[in-house]
């Protein structure tokens, strides 16, 4: 057995998911260390997740931080039903969601990709019957098709869009970098770009 | 006109091609605090991730010579060509392949 894992198991043996859940809620350090090995590491080792993490520059530490913030900081641990279902399995669904939503095209003002993992209230939804992997691939292609339309209209709009949504630069920074007169002008270009992307999405969606 | 303190890079991709060696990926790097006269480094690889030894990358209305997978463009030229749509990679003995900016 992995000596590190063995040490972690010794530090925090999981007696039951219920006890583990209570300790995690308290932010108990060894319990969280155990979570790292039971939840974060296995997810990051899955080929598809590893590929997405590489692509979107997400680290295992980011995932752990996000999970802690959401579960402890926002109190989402209370959503766990504690009815005998696997706590690790429940947490891994969240981690998978963080990885898939790391796609820059999936958030920001022009949210082109639907939220596959959660409802608008944040609760886990029923497992969809469609193949999410295929759906995401299609969504990704559609995003690029719309982005190409934006480029063909005016590449500057595409640069503004990418700097704001992919690299999270402020309007002030974008204005400085692209030599645009002021922040308001950047906001206006960005707003038009978002509108154009949405219109392109509807157009391509209808065309099929 | 100046880049921020953050280092980042933009990625340009070719359209899909039949053979991986015909496709290409070009990264345009933005070093921190670059001014108009500074050069922005460019690196170029083919679909097998091999550096493009010899070619010309056309974008921003400029033709940038690629040697051993590397090239550059002056930041002021990048800004001057910000409305230019054409993105092509030319390589000796191969068909020119177009491409564009991506979210990657």
Interface residues (C-beta under 8 A of the other chain):
Chain A: X55 X104 X105 X143 X144 X147 X148 X151 X152 X154 X155 X156 X158 X159 X162 X166 X167 X169 X173 X176 X177 X178 X179
Chain B: X1 X2 X3 X4 X6 X8 X10 X30 X79 X82 X83 X84 X85 X100 X101 X102 X103 X104
